[in-house]
């Protein structure tokens, strides 16, 4: 499972691809391989401002992990604000900004 954290970060699942809006100037079309299914769930407002959950499932465990890693590489979590695509159980250690130095 992956979480997409950030205002304006969205994902839409289609049968053969997932469309991501991750803060770039263009949407990203990610093709889904055969044997993998992706489901998108919008979470209500939580402590993290806006969270969208992607549930990736399939019979081949290695392929499921590879697809999750490829999706995460589209926008890794930001070390200062924590926005981006992360694994559900991943904790992101936030850095202190200019004020903390």
C-alpha positions, 0 to 999 in steps of 0.5 A: 500500500502506498500513500500520496500525501500533499495538497493537489496530489491525486491519482485516478485508476483506469483498467490499464493505467493509473494517472498521477497529478504529483505537482509537475506541469503534466499528469503522469500515466503509469501503465499497470502490468498484467496480473497487477490490480491497483485500487485508489481510495481517498481518505478523509482529512487526517493529521496529514492534510490530504492522503490518497491510498493506493492498494496494489495487489497481485499474485506475484509478490516480486512484481507487486513490490517492483510496481510499488517501488516504481510508483514511489520513485515518481515523487519521493517524500520531501525531507522538509514538508513530507509531501510525496508518495510513500509506503503506508508504514514508512516514517519520514524524518523531517529536517529542520528548515532555515529557522532551526539552524 
